[in-house]
Amino acid sequence: MAICALGYLGIGSDKLDDWASFASHILGMQKVDRAGHSLSFRMDDREQRLHISGEKGDTLAFIGWEVESVDDLTFFAAKLDAAGYQVNLGTQELADRRFVDALIWFFDPMGNRVELVFKPAITSDPFIPGRPIDGFNTGPLGMGHAVLHVENIEVMLPFYRDLLGFNVSDYGLSPYGMYFFHVNGRHHSFAMIGSGQVGFHHFMVEYQNLDDVGQGYDLAQLREDSIAYTLGRHTNDYMTSYYGYSPSGFFVESGWGGRVIDTSTWKPHETTVGPSFWGHERLYLPEDGGRKRLRDMRLQAAAEGLRAPPIIDCPWLYNKLTSQR
């Protein structure tokens, strides 16, 4: 009985033209033309990965998590009900709109709508990206990851860890609580930042080619005030990425080279070295509002020689070497 992947995200926003441009031309998703005042985007062979509702608000509308078996829906519904959470069975009309066979939905302790879904629809139509990219790293690893602001991490932690069965990958306690969770081999598919706020911090999409990140970075910089974090590399999942502002104000991380872990042997642990080996300058923060502290942590990591393990099986290097034999 397990949640196995981040399936899709829903955003409540009426900035449809802005989202169409951002998701297609910056991220490289495929816009799907459907009737109604909303938008949908593909990233792979799934019918839908990102949905923009067309409603005012500019906020996270729902997070869809895939389960392994239809029986998992009954299992989690009973578990949540016993813990005092109201669980709703998705109608066939809702299942059709989400392109899944069945689902249940409920709210977490901070009011975020969570949907557990079984058997997302697969399409035979080829994925046609909004700009030239090699594709996204999805499949069994899911859409990417999603990160929430939380007011009280001590309330949210047992909900996701104990009730929903998310596995802690690592956590940091300073300058505030941060917890990262895995549900498959992706280092984290979900995270919480104990910022004292409520809402969406960011979602991440991972590309199959580093150049697709860099070219998106170039395109994003052509838009005024569009970069929130500069290009950098994270210490926990080894992701090389940058963060841009979405049309709804929260961040979207575009990354490559994320860590895949062995879930059977992984042990959760505390991290103290800061979030990045290099880069990821927080352009949105004032100098005395945490920006300098995070920069100092990166410089300290560099002074101590901290870095990610070398990429031994680099595909382009391997192909080059074998072609010379």
Secondary structure as UniProt FT lines:
FT   STRAND          3..12
FT   HELIX           16..21
FT   HELIX           22..26
FT   STRAND          30..32
FT   STRAND          39..42
FT   STRAND          50..52
FT   TURN            56..57
FT   STRAND          59..67
FT   HELIX           70..82
FT   TURN            83..84
FT   STRAND          88..89
FT   HELIX           92..98
FT   STRAND          100..107
FT   TURN            109..110
FT   STRAND          113..120
FT   HELIX           139..141
FT   STRAND          145..149
FT   HELIX           153..158
FT   HELIX           159..163
FT   STRAND          167..172
FT   STRAND          178..182
FT   STRAND          190..193
FT   STRAND          199..207
FT   HELIX           210..221
FT   TURN            224..225
FT   STRAND          227..234
FT   STRAND          240..245
FT   TURN            247..248
FT   STRAND          251..256
FT   TURN            263..265
FT   STRAND          269..270
FT   STRAND          276..279
FT   TURN            283..284
FT   HELIX           287..291
FT   HELIX           292..303
FT   TURN            304..305
FT   TURN            312..313
FT   HELIX           315..323
//
